[in-house]
Amino acid sequence: MIKIINHNEFINEVENKDGLVVVDFFATWCGPCKMLSPIYEALGDEMAEKAKFLKVDIDQSIELAQKFEVSTVPTMMIFKDGKPVDRLIGFMPKDNLKNKVESYM
């Protein structure tokens, strides 16, 4: 199961982290987020040795959603060595998401 993080954990697990981290900004009421969740979970398991996958509930972590200007969910952001390098908005098939993440390795 992919960990849902708050603002303080985000600093430690994303901003102060070397390597690749993928963060799914989601909402519990969002239909496309619910469709993406099993794909994101499977990809997180499959790529666990190459990248860290985390989730942020925008309703519980409003400050993070504002900081990264997340206005649409799902929004996935890819961070490399603590810096944002890409933003993916909306539902995405597993292969497309995997290829996008692998392009930053």
Summary of the structure (lengths in Angstrom):
residues: 105
radius of gyration: 12.3
end to end distance: 22.7
largest distance: 32.4
contacts: 316
relative contact order: 0.24
helix: 38%
strand: 26%
